[in-house]
């Protein structure tokens, strides 16, 4: 994850109740989605950015996860996500992110 | 079931080869969330 993004997330987590924060990912492949999810839950696995060692435990979903899609008005979803939802493997991406969630 | 997006502060981390941060942010806003940060990364 970009160092600038890590710094911004770190600042937001310090300034707000982390339970209010929700991270939505748009990664195109499960591996990238997993690494980003790991970074905002357990900390930067590369130990390079502001989130190194920061176990923020933020709530994170892939934007293509069914529970996210269900809350977005259909016309907005079609306009913003549209064909990408067909091109990408939504189930695999959602599962990759959920695999990083803490047990329970 | 409790809504996931409504009244949350969303961090939209898009990716150039996937879904852009701006597209994620637009969806989040339409679902009743506040967008706190938007980025579109290039994963290499």
Backbone of each chain as nested JSON, in Angstrom:
{
  "chains": [
    {"id": "A", "residues": [
      {"number": 1, "name": "UNK", "atoms": {"N": [0.854, -1.192, 0.0], "CA": [0.0, 0.0, 0.0], "C": [0.889, 1.24, 0.0]}},
      {"number": 2, "name": "UNK", "atoms": {"N": [0.47, 2.258, -0.759], "CA": [1.241, 3.502, -0.823], "C": [1.507, 4.05, 0.572]}},
      {"number": 3, "name": "UNK", "atoms": {"N": [2.702, 4.656, 0.715], "CA": [3.051, 5.227, 2.014], "C": [2.121, 6.385, 2.376]}},
      {"number": 4, "name": "UNK", "atoms": {"N": [1.717, 7.157, 1.353], "CA": [0.812, 8.284, 1.623], "C": [-0.538, 7.786, 2.148]}},
      {"number": 5, "name": "UNK", "atoms": {"N": [-1.023, 6.688, 1.571], "CA": [-2.292, 6.13, 2.043], "C": [-2.153, 5.636, 3.48]}},
      {"number": 6, "name": "UNK", "atoms": {"N": [-1.034, 5.0, 3.766], "CA": [-0.821, 4.501, 5.13], "C": [-0.814, 5.659, 6.132]}},
      {"number": 7, "name": "UNK", "atoms": {"N": [-0.161, 6.75, 5.754], "CA": [-0.112, 7.908, 6.659], "C": [-1.509, 8.482, 6.879]}},
      {"number": 8, "name": "UNK", "atoms": {"N": [-2.28, 8.579, 5.803], "CA": [-3.631, 9.131, 5.918], "C": [-4.508, 8.241, 6.799]}},
      {"number": 9, "name": "UNK", "atoms": {"N": [-4.413, 6.941, 6.611], "CA": [-5.22, 6.005, 7.402], "C": [-4.806, 6.073, 8.871]}},
      {"number": 10, "name": "UNK", "atoms": {"N": [-3.512, 6.161, 9.109], "CA": [-3.022, 6.263, 10.477], "C": [-3.584, 7.516, 11.161]}},
      {"number": 11, "name": "UNK", "atoms": {"N": [-3.55, 8.632, 10.444], "CA": [-4.069, 9.885, 11.01], "C": [-5.573, 9.775, 11.295]}},
      {"number": 12, "name": "UNK", "atoms": {"N": [-6.311, 9.199, 10.343], "CA": [-7.759, 9.071, 10.527], "C": [-8.083, 8.174, 11.717]}},
      {"number": 13, "name": "UNK", "atoms": {"N": [-7.305, 7.118, 11.888], "CA": [-7.562, 6.185, 12.992], "C": [-7.242, 6.817, 14.342]}},
      {"number": 14, "name": "UNK", "atoms": {"N": [-6.288, 7.747, 14.338], "CA": [-5.957, 8.428, 15.598], "C": [-6.979, 9.502, 15.942]}},
      {"number": 15, "name": "UNK", "atoms": {"N": [-7.517, 10.129, 14.889], "CA": [-8.412, 11.274, 15.11], "C": [-9.87, 10.862, 15.299]}},
      {"number": 16, "name": "UNK", "atoms": {"N": [-10.196, 9.618, 14.951], "CA": [-11.592, 9.171, 15.012], "C": [-11.694, 7.829, 15.719]}},
      {"number": 17, "name": "UNK", "atoms": {"N": [-12.911, 7.492, 16.098], "CA": [-13.156, 6.159, 16.629], "C": [-12.946, 5.157, 15.488]}},
      {"number": 18, "name": "UNK", "atoms": {"N": [-11.965, 4.266, 15.615], "CA": [-11.697, 3.32, 14.517], "C": [-12.925, 2.502, 14.12]}},
      {"number": 19, "name": "UNK", "atoms": {"N": [-13.888, 2.344, 15.042], "CA": [-15.102, 1.579, 14.721], "C": [-15.969, 2.306, 13.695]}},
      {"number": 20, "name": "UNK", "atoms": {"N": [-15.77, 3.621, 13.575], "CA": [-16.526, 4.397, 12.586], "C": [-15.946, 4.258, 11.189]}},
      {"number": 21, "name": "UNK", "atoms": {"N": [-14.684, 3.884, 11.137], "CA": [-13.997, 3.835, 9.845], "C": [-14.314, 2.543, 9.1]}},
      {"number": 22, "name": "UNK", "atoms": {"N": [-14.429, 2.667, 7.792], "CA": [-14.702, 1.511, 6.942], "C": [-13.809, 1.623, 5.701]}},
      {"number": 23, "name": "UNK", "atoms": {"N": [-12.987, 0.615, 5.491], "CA": [-12.09, 0.633, 4.339], "C": [-12.726, -0.178, 3.214]}},
      {"number": 24, "name": "UNK", "atoms": {"N": [-12.809, 0.431, 2.025], "CA": [-13.325, -0.265, 0.845], "C": [-12.202, -0.365, -0.181]}},
      {"number": 25, "name": "UNK", "atoms": {"N": [-11.943, -1.574, -0.631], "CA": [-10.833, -1.822, -1.558], "C": [-11.345, -2.027, -2.98]}},
      {"number": 26, "name": "UNK", "atoms": {"N": [-10.497, -1.638, -3.934], "CA": [-10.849, -1.837, -5.342], "C": [-9.815, -2.656, -6.079]}},
      {"number": 27, "name": "UNK", "atoms": {"N": [-9.042, -3.435, -5.34], "CA": [-7.949, -4.204, -5.943], "C": [-8.492, -5.192, -6.989]}},
      {"number": 28, "name": "UNK", "atoms": {"N": [-7.735, -5.407, -8.072], "CA": [-8.212, -6.277, -9.151], "C": [-7.928, -7.767, -8.932]}},
      {"number": 29, "name": "UNK", "atoms": {"N": [-7.033, -8.098, -8.004], "CA": [-6.739, -9.518, -7.798], "C": [-6.719, -9.854, -6.307]}},
      {"number": 30, "name": "UNK", "atoms": {"N": [-7.027, -11.099, -5.981], "CA": [-7.175, -11.478, -4.568], "C": [-5.916, -11.247, -3.732]}},
      {"number": 31, "name": "UNK", "atoms": {"N": [-4.75, -11.458, -4.327], "CA": [-3.514, -11.3, -3.553], "C": [-3.341, -9.843, -3.098]}},
      {"number": 32, "name": "UNK", "atoms": {"N": [-3.559, -8.92, -4.029], "CA": [-3.428, -7.499, -3.689], "C": [-4.478, -7.102, -2.661]}},
      {"number": 33, "name": "UNK", "atoms": {"N": [-5.698, -7.628, -2.818], "CA": [-6.775, -7.316, -1.879], "C": [-6.42, -7.812, -0.48]}},
      {"number": 34, "name": "UNK", "atoms": {"N": [-5.838, -9.003, -0.422], "CA": [-5.459, -9.607, 0.859], "C": [-4.392, -8.771, 1.563]}},
      {"number": 35, "name": "UNK", "atoms": {"N": [-3.402, -8.312, 0.794], "CA": [-2.314, -7.523, 1.392], "C": [-2.849, -6.193, 1.929]}},
      {"number": 36, "name": "UNK", "atoms": {"N": [-3.726, -5.561, 1.167], "CA": [-4.301, -4.287, 1.634], "C": [-5.146, -4.509, 2.881]}},
      {"number": 37, "name": "UNK", "atoms": {"N": [-5.928, -5.588, 2.882], "CA": [-6.754, -5.887, 4.058], "C": [-5.874, -6.161, 5.274]}},
      {"number": 38, "name": "UNK", "atoms": {"N": [-4.817, -6.929, 5.058], "CA": [-3.894, -7.23, 6.162], "C": [-3.298, -5.935, 6.728]}},
      {"number": 39, "name": "UNK", "atoms": {"N": [-2.978, -5.011, 5.829], "CA": [-2.333, -3.764, 6.254], "C": [-3.217, -2.953, 7.186]}},
      {"number": 40, "name": "UNK", "atoms": {"N": [-4.528, -2.894, 6.897], "CA": [-5.406, -2.069, 7.744], "C": [-5.948, -2.831, 8.955]}},
      {"number": 41, "name": "UNK", "atoms": {"N": [-5.708, -4.131, 9.001], "CA": [-6.139, -4.91, 10.179], "C": [-4.95, -5.162, 11.114]}},
      {"number": 42, "name": "UNK", "atoms": {"N": [-3.888, -5.716, 10.553], "CA": [-2.76, -6.159, 11.38], "C": [-1.534, -5.256, 11.293]}},
      {"number": 43, "name": "UNK", "atoms": {"N": [-1.503, -4.386, 10.287], "CA": [-0.329, -3.542, 10.081], "C": [0.364, -3.879, 8.775]}},
      {"number": 44, "name": "UNK", "atoms": {"N": [1.263, -3.0, 8.357], "CA": [1.966, -3.157, 7.085], "C": [2.909, -4.364, 7.129]}},
      {"number": 45, "name": "UNK", "atoms": {"N": [2.622, -5.402, 6.322], "CA": [3.48, -6.596, 6.354], "C": [4.892, -6.318, 5.84]}},
      {"number": 46, "name": "UNK", "atoms": {"N": [5.049, -5.239, 5.092], "CA": [6.38, -4.895, 4.567], "C": [7.156, -4.018, 5.558]}},
      {"number": 47, "name": "UNK", "atoms": {"N": [6.516, -3.632, 6.649], "CA": [7.148, -2.766, 7.652], "C": [7.776, -1.532, 7.032]}},
      {"number": 48, "name": "UNK", "atoms": {"N": [7.112, -0.948, 6.05], "CA": [7.675, 0.192, 5.335], "C": [6.949, 1.494, 5.655]}},
      {"number": 49, "name": "UNK", "atoms": {"N": [5.685, 1.399, 6.015], "CA": [4.886, 2.622, 6.136], "C": [4.423, 2.907, 7.549]}},
      {"number": 50, "name": "UNK", "atoms": {"N": [3.565, 3.926, 7.65], "CA": [3.072, 4.383, 8.956], "C": [2.268, 3.31, 9.682]}},
      {"number": 51, "name": "UNK", "atoms": {"N": [1.777, 2.324, 8.951], "CA": [0.967, 1.275, 9.59], "C": [1.797, 0.059, 10.021]}},
      {"number": 52, "name": "UNK", "atoms": {"N": [3.108, 0.136, 9.878], "CA": [3.965, -0.953, 10.353], "C": [3.746, -1.152, 11.847]}},
      {"number": 53, "name": "UNK", "atoms": {"N": [3.375, -2.348, 12.231], "CA": [3.164, -2.646, 13.649], "C": [1.889, -2.055, 14.228]}},
      {"number": 54, "name": "UNK", "atoms": {"N": [1.073, -1.405, 13.389], "CA": [-0.168, -0.782, 13.873], "C": [-1.328, -1.748, 13.664]}},
      {"number": 55, "name": "UNK", "atoms": {"N": [-1.758, -2.372, 14.735], "CA": [-2.873, -3.323, 14.628], "C": [-4.186, -2.559, 14.806]}},
      {"number": 56, "name": "UNK", "atoms": {"N": [-4.586, -1.86, 13.756], "CA": [-5.778, -1.011, 13.85], "C": [-7.063, -1.817, 13.89]}},
      {"number": 57, "name": "UNK", "atoms": {"N": [-7.052, -2.975, 13.29], "CA": [-8.26, -3.809, 13.285], "C": [-9.441, -3.154, 12.603]}},
      {"number": 58, "name": "UNK", "atoms": {"N": [-9.175, -2.382, 11.554], "CA": [-10.272, -1.675, 10.877], "C": [-11.194, -2.649, 10.142]}},
      {"number": 59, "name": "UNK", "atoms": {"N": [-12.45, -2.229, 9.99], "CA": [-13.404, -3.001, 9.193], "C": [-13.075, -2.787, 7.73]}},
      {"number": 60, "name": "UNK", "atoms": {"N": [-12.971, -3.864, 6.971], "CA": [-12.585, -3.738, 5.563], "C": [-13.377, -4.721, 4.698]}},
      {"number": 61, "name": "UNK", "atoms": {"N": [-13.828, -4.217, 3.561], "CA": [-14.514, -5.032, 2.557], "C": [-13.927, -4.722, 1.196]}},
      {"number": 62, "name": "UNK", "atoms": {"N": [-14.02, -5.653, 0.267], "CA": [-13.823, -5.31, -1.128], "C": [-15.11, -4.658, -1.606]}},
      {"number": 63, "name": "UNK", "atoms": {"N": [-14.976, -3.659, -2.468], "CA": [-16.18, -2.925, -2.892], "C": [-17.141, -3.837, -3.665]}},
      {"number": 64, "name": "UNK", "atoms": {"N": [-16.632, -4.916, -4.248], "CA": [-17.499, -5.837, -4.991], "C": [-18.197, -6.864, -4.101]}},
      {"number": 65, "name": "UNK", "atoms": {"N": [-17.929, -6.801, -2.789], "CA": [-18.604, -7.713, -1.857], "C": [-20.122, -7.479, -1.934]}},
      {"number": 66, "name": "UNK", "atoms": {"N": [-20.87, -8.56, -1.917], "CA": [-22.334, -8.463, -2.061], "C": [-22.977, -7.522, -1.043]}},
      {"number": 67, "name": "UNK", "atoms": {"N": [-22.443, -7.501, 0.187], "CA": [-23.078, -6.669, 1.216], "C": [-22.874, -5.186, 0.924]}},
      {"number": 68, "name": "UNK", "atoms": {"N": [-21.774, -4.864, 0.243], "CA": [-21.554, -3.47, -0.16], "C": [-22.466, -3.125, -1.328]}},
      {"number": 69, "name": "UNK", "atoms": {"N": [-22.461, -3.988, -2.322], "CA": [-23.291, -3.748, -3.507], "C": [-24.762, -3.56, -3.128]}},
      {"number": 70, "name": "UNK", "atoms": {"N": [-25.213, -4.341, -2.157], "CA": [-26.621, -4.308, -1.757], "C": [-27.048, -2.936, -1.231]}},
      {"number": 71, "name": "UNK", "atoms": {"N": [-26.083, -2.142, -0.748], "CA": [-26.436, -0.845, -0.164], "C": [-26.247, 0.326, -1.121]}},
      {"number": 72, "name": "UNK", "atoms": {"N": [-25.712, 0.054, -2.302], "CA": [-25.477, 1.133, -3.279], "C": [-26.642, 1.155, -4.266]}},
      {"number": 73, "name": "UNK", "atoms": {"N": [-27.246, 2.354, -4.489], "CA": [-28.335, 2.437, -5.469], "C": [-27.893, 1.858, -6.815]}},
      {"number": 74, "name": "UNK", "atoms": {"N": [-28.792, 1.134, -7.445], "CA": [-28.449, 0.38, -8.652], "C": [-27.883, 1.269, -9.77]}},
      {"number": 75, "name": "UNK", "atoms": {"N": [-28.488, 2.462, -9.937], "CA": [-28.008, 3.328, -11.025], "C": [-26.587, 3.82, -10.767]}},
      {"number": 76, "name": "UNK", "atoms": {"N": [-26.281, 4.121, -9.513], "CA": [-24.928, 4.564, -9.167], "C": [-23.942, 3.413, -9.365]}},
      {"number": 77, "name": "UNK", "atoms": {"N": [-24.349, 2.215, -8.952], "CA": [-23.48, 1.039, -9.112], "C": [-23.153, 0.819, -10.588]}},
      {"number": 78, "name": "UNK", "atoms": {"N": [-24.168, 0.872, -11.401], "CA": [-23.957, 0.65, -12.838], "C": [-23.044, 1.709, -13.444]}},
      {"number": 79, "name": "UNK", "atoms": {"N": [-23.244, 2.955, -13.027], "CA": [-22.459, 4.05, -13.586], "C": [-21.004, 3.987, -13.117]}},
      {"number": 80, "name": "UNK", "atoms": {"N": [-20.798, 3.671, -11.862], "CA": [-19.441, 3.736, -11.288], "C": [-18.669, 2.427, -11.413]}},
      {"number": 81, "name": "UNK", "atoms": {"N": [-19.341, 1.326, -11.249], "CA": [-18.651, 0.03, -11.243], "C": [-18.886, -0.683, -12.57]}},
      {"number": 82, "name": "UNK", "atoms": {"N": [-20.148, -0.753, -12.961], "CA": [-20.535, -1.268, -14.259], "C": [-19.854, -2.555, -14.672]}},
      {"number": 83, "name": "UNK", "atoms": {"N": [-19.177, -2.483, -15.8], "CA": [-18.584, -3.683, -16.392], "C": [-17.495, -4.303, -15.541]}},
      {"number": 84, "name": "UNK", "atoms": {"N": [-16.832, -3.5, -14.713], "CA": [-15.729, -4.055, -13.914], "C": [-16.217, -5.182, -13.006]}},
      {"number": 85, "name": "UNK", "atoms": {"N": [-17.477, -5.096, -12.599], "CA": [-18.03, -6.148, -11.752], "C": [-18.111, -7.471, -12.502]}},
      {"number": 86, "name": "UNK", "atoms": {"N": [-18.238, -7.398, -13.831], "CA": [-18.281, -8.628, -14.632], "C": [-16.883, -9.124, -14.973]}},
      {"number": 87, "name": "UNK", "atoms": {"N": [-15.957, -8.186, -15.126], "CA": [-14.591, -8.543, -15.51], "C": [-13.837, -9.175, -14.34]}},
      {"number": 88, "name": "UNK", "atoms": {"N": [-14.036, -8.622, -13.141], "CA": [-13.304, -9.11, -11.97], "C": [-14.084, -10.226, -11.274]}},
      {"number": 89, "name": "UNK", "atoms": {"N": [-13.353, -11.072, -10.551], "CA": [-13.964, -12.192, -9.832], "C": [-14.408, -11.708, -8.44]}},
      {"number": 90, "name": "UNK", "atoms": {"N": [-15.633, -11.174, -8.397], "CA": [-16.125, -10.549, -7.164], "C": [-16.086, -11.504, -5.967]}},
      {"number": 91, "name": "UNK", "atoms": {"N": [-16.512, -12.741, -6.18], "CA": [-16.553, -13.691, -5.063], "C": [-15.158, -13.956, -4.498]}},
      {"number": 92, "name": "UNK", "atoms": {"N": [-14.184, -14.138, -5.387], "CA": [-12.812, -14.412, -4.942], "C": [-12.216, -13.2, -4.229]}},
      {"number": 93, "name": "UNK", "atoms": {"N": [-12.526, -12.014, -4.74], "CA": [-11.998, -10.789, -4.125], "C": [-12.619, -10.575, -2.744]}},
      {"number": 94, "name": "UNK", "atoms": {"N": [-13.931, -10.745, -2.658], "CA": [-14.601, -10.581, -1.366], "C": [-14.081, -11.606, -0.356]}},
      {"number": 95, "name": "UNK", "atoms": {"N": [-13.895, -12.835, -0.815], "CA": [-13.417, -13.903, 0.075], "C": [-11.986, -13.632, 0.54]}},
      {"number": 96, "name": "UNK", "atoms": {"N": [-11.161, -13.097, -0.357], "CA": [-9.765, -12.812, 0.003], "C": [-9.699, -11.783, 1.124]}},
      {"number": 97, "name": "UNK", "atoms": {"N": [-10.537, -10.745, 1.017], "CA": [-10.553, -9.719, 2.062], "C": [-11.101, -10.306, 3.365]}},
      {"number": 98, "name": "UNK", "atoms": {"N": [-12.204, -11.05, 3.261], "CA": [-12.81, -11.626, 4.472], "C": [-11.886, -12.627, 5.163]}},
      {"number": 99, "name": "UNK", "atoms": {"N": [-10.985, -13.25, 4.392], "CA": [-10.056, -14.234, 4.985], "C": [-9.091, -13.567, 5.958]}},
      {"number": 100, "name": "UNK", "atoms": {"N": [-8.958, -12.238, 5.855], "CA": [-8.05, -11.524, 6.76], "C": [-8.749, -11.017, 8.012]}},
      {"number": 101, "name": "UNK", "atoms": {"N": [-10.058, -11.121, 8.04], "CA": [-10.798, -10.648, 9.226], "C": [-10.398, -11.482, 10.446]}},
      {"number": 102, "name": "UNK", "atoms": {"N": [-10.336, -10.829, 11.612], "CA": [-10.059, -11.579, 12.832], "C": [-11.173, -12.596, 13.094]}},
      {"number": 103, "name": "UNK", "atoms": {"N": [-10.83, -13.73, 13.663], "CA": [-11.841, -14.745, 13.965], "C": [-12.865, -14.173, 14.933]}},
      {"number": 104, "name": "UNK", "atoms": {"N": [-14.145, -14.55, 14.728], "CA": [-15.202, -14.089, 15.622], "C": [-15.692, -12.753, 15.133]}}
    ]},
    {"id": "B", "residues": [
      {"number": 1, "name": "UNK", "atoms": {"N": [-30.466, -6.867, 8.987], "CA": [-29.026, -6.803, 9.184], "C": [-28.568, -5.341, 9.231]}},
      {"number": 2, "name": "UNK", "atoms": {"N": [-27.644, -5.024, 10.082], "CA": [-27.147, -3.658, 10.228], "C": [-26.44, -3.209, 8.947]}},
      {"number": 3, "name": "UNK", "atoms": {"N": [-26.734, -1.996, 8.49], "CA": [-26.06, -1.53, 7.278], "C": [-24.554, -1.443, 7.474]}},
      {"number": 4, "name": "UNK", "atoms": {"N": [-23.825, -1.721, 6.413], "CA": [-22.364, -1.685, 6.472], "C": [-21.849, -0.263, 6.223]}},
      {"number": 5, "name": "UNK", "atoms": {"N": [-22.493, 0.43, 5.283], "CA": [-21.949, 1.71, 4.825], "C": [-22.533, 2.94, 5.52]}},
      {"number": 6, "name": "UNK", "atoms": {"N": [-23.803, 2.891, 5.831], "CA": [-24.499, 4.086, 6.317], "C": [-23.817, 4.657, 7.567]}},
      {"number": 7, "name": "UNK", "atoms": {"N": [-23.582, 5.979, 7.523], "CA": [-23.004, 6.725, 8.643], "C": [-21.575, 6.31, 9.004]}},
      {"number": 8, "name": "UNK", "atoms": {"N": [-20.915, 5.608, 8.11], "CA": [-19.506, 5.272, 8.368], "C": [-18.605, 6.279, 7.663]}},
      {"number": 9, "name": "UNK", "atoms": {"N": [-17.378, 6.39, 8.143], "CA": [-16.36, 7.202, 7.468], "C": [-15.554, 6.256, 6.575]}},
      {"number": 10, "name": "UNK", "atoms": {"N": [-15.688, 6.443, 5.287], "CA": [-15.104, 5.484, 4.347], "C": [-13.721, 5.92, 3.856]}},
      {"number": 11, "name": "UNK", "atoms": {"N": [-12.838, 4.953, 3.856], "CA": [-11.517, 5.107, 3.249], "C": [-11.564, 4.312, 1.945]}},
      {"number": 12, "name": "UNK", "atoms": {"N": [-11.574, 5.036, 0.827], "CA": [-11.73, 4.387, -0.483], "C": [-10.362, 4.163, -1.109]}},
      {"number": 13, "name": "UNK", "atoms": {"N": [-9.919, 2.917, -1.078], "CA": [-8.596, 2.589, -1.617], "C": [-8.767, 1.846, -2.937]}},
      {"number": 14, "name": "UNK", "atoms": {"N": [-8.869, 2.612, -4.002], "CA": [-9.031, 2.004, -5.315], "C": [-7.701, 1.587, -5.907]}},
      {"number": 15, "name": "UNK", "atoms": {"N": [-7.804, 0.951, -7.05], "CA": [-6.572, 0.564, -7.744], "C": [-6.738, 0.791, -9.241]}},
      {"number": 16, "name": "UNK", "atoms": {"N": [-5.668, 1.222, -9.865], "CA": [-5.737, 1.624, -11.269], "C": [-6.253, 0.502, -12.167]}},
      {"number": 17, "name": "UNK", "atoms": {"N": [-5.804, -0.716, -11.902], "CA": [-6.213, -1.84, -12.75], "C": [-7.501, -2.504, -12.275]}},
      {"number": 18, "name": "UNK", "atoms": {"N": [-8.086, -1.974, -11.198], "CA": [-9.321, -2.548, -10.667], "C": [-10.427, -1.498, -10.658]}},
      {"number": 19, "name": "UNK", "atoms": {"N": [-10.934, -1.193, -9.474], "CA": [-11.958, -0.163, -9.319], "C": [-11.268, 1.087, -8.771]}},
      {"number": 20, "name": "UNK", "atoms": {"N": [-11.53, 2.238, -9.368], "CA": [-10.851, 3.463, -8.93], "C": [-11.394, 3.947, -7.59]}},
      {"number": 21, "name": "UNK", "atoms": {"N": [-10.567, 4.712, -6.905], "CA": [-10.971, 5.277, -5.63], "C": [-12.188, 6.179, -5.768]}},
      {"number": 22, "name": "UNK", "atoms": {"N": [-12.236, 6.934, -6.854], "CA": [-13.365, 7.848, -7.056], "C": [-14.672, 7.084, -7.255]}},
      {"number": 23, "name": "UNK", "atoms": {"N": [-14.608, 5.962, -7.971], "CA": [-15.812, 5.147, -8.175], "C": [-16.292, 4.574, -6.841]}},
      {"number": 24, "name": "UNK", "atoms": {"N": [-15.34, 4.111, -6.031], "CA": [-15.693, 3.573, -4.71], "C": [-16.326, 4.673, -3.863]}},
      {"number": 25, "name": "UNK", "atoms": {"N": [-15.712, 5.859, -3.909], "CA": [-16.212, 6.985, -3.111], "C": [-17.63, 7.368, -3.531]}},
      {"number": 26, "name": "UNK", "atoms": {"N": [-17.904, 7.362, -4.832], "CA": [-19.238, 7.709, -5.316], "C": [-20.269, 6.702, -4.809]}},
      {"number": 27, "name": "UNK", "atoms": {"N": [-19.909, 5.437, -4.827], "CA": [-20.823, 4.394, -4.321], "C": [-21.068, 4.576, -2.823]}},
      {"number": 28, "name": "UNK", "atoms": {"N": [-19.993, 4.855, -2.093], "CA": [-20.114, 5.0, -0.641], "C": [-21.008, 6.188, -0.289]}},
      {"number": 29, "name": "UNK", "atoms": {"N": [-20.805, 7.299, -0.981], "CA": [-21.609, 8.493, -0.719], "C": [-23.083, 8.218, -1.0]}},
      {"number": 30, "name": "UNK", "atoms": {"N": [-23.346, 7.537, -2.113], "CA": [-24.731, 7.24, -2.491], "C": [-25.401, 6.31, -1.487]}},
      {"number": 31, "name": "UNK", "atoms": {"N": [-24.59, 5.545, -0.757], "CA": [-25.14, 4.609, 0.226], "C": [-25.248, 5.227, 1.622]}},
      {"number": 32, "name": "UNK", "atoms": {"N": [-24.922, 6.52, 1.721], "CA": [-25.106, 7.194, 3.004], "C": [-23.877, 7.273, 3.875]}},
      {"number": 33, "name": "UNK", "atoms": {"N": [-22.702, 7.024, 3.289], "CA": [-21.463, 7.115, 4.054], "C": [-20.794, 8.465, 3.807]}},
      {"number": 34, "name": "UNK", "atoms": {"N": [-19.891, 8.807, 4.709], "CA": [-19.056, 9.992, 4.52], "C": [-17.698, 9.502, 4.038]}},
      {"number": 35, "name": "UNK", "atoms": {"N": [-17.183, 10.117, 2.991], "CA": [-15.887, 9.675, 2.47], "C": [-14.779, 10.499, 3.11]}},
      {"number": 36, "name": "UNK", "atoms": {"N": [-13.872, 9.827, 3.81], "CA": [-12.82, 10.522, 4.553], "C": [-11.505, 10.556, 3.785]}},
      {"number": 37, "name": "UNK", "atoms": {"N": [-11.303, 9.608, 2.885], "CA": [-10.035, 9.551, 2.148], "C": [-10.246, 8.75, 0.871]}},
      {"number": 38, "name": "UNK", "atoms": {"N": [-9.666, 9.258, -0.211], "CA": [-9.774, 8.575, -1.501], "C": [-8.385, 8.456, -2.118]}},
      {"number": 39, "name": "UNK", "atoms": {"N": [-8.053, 7.286, -2.617], "CA": [-6.8, 7.116, -3.352], "C": [-7.001, 6.051, -4.416]}},
      {"number": 40, "name": "UNK", "atoms": {"N": [-6.303, 6.226, -5.52], "CA": [-6.252, 5.173, -6.538], "C": [-4.796, 4.782, -6.691]}},
      {"number": 41, "name": "UNK", "atoms": {"N": [-4.489, 3.576, -6.241], "CA": [-3.1, 3.15, -6.204], "C": [-2.723, 2.37, -7.452]}},
      {"number": 42, "name": "UNK", "atoms": {"N": [-1.447, 2.272, -7.656], "CA": [-0.916, 1.47, -8.753], "C": [-0.085, 0.375, -8.117]}},
      {"number": 43, "name": "UNK", "atoms": {"N": [-0.637, -0.833, -8.076], "CA": [0.025, -1.942, -7.382], "C": [1.109, -2.524, -8.274]}},
      {"number": 44, "name": "UNK", "atoms": {"N": [2.344, -2.444, -7.799], "CA": [3.439, -3.034, -8.578], "C": [4.178, -4.062, -7.742]}}
    ]}
  ]
}
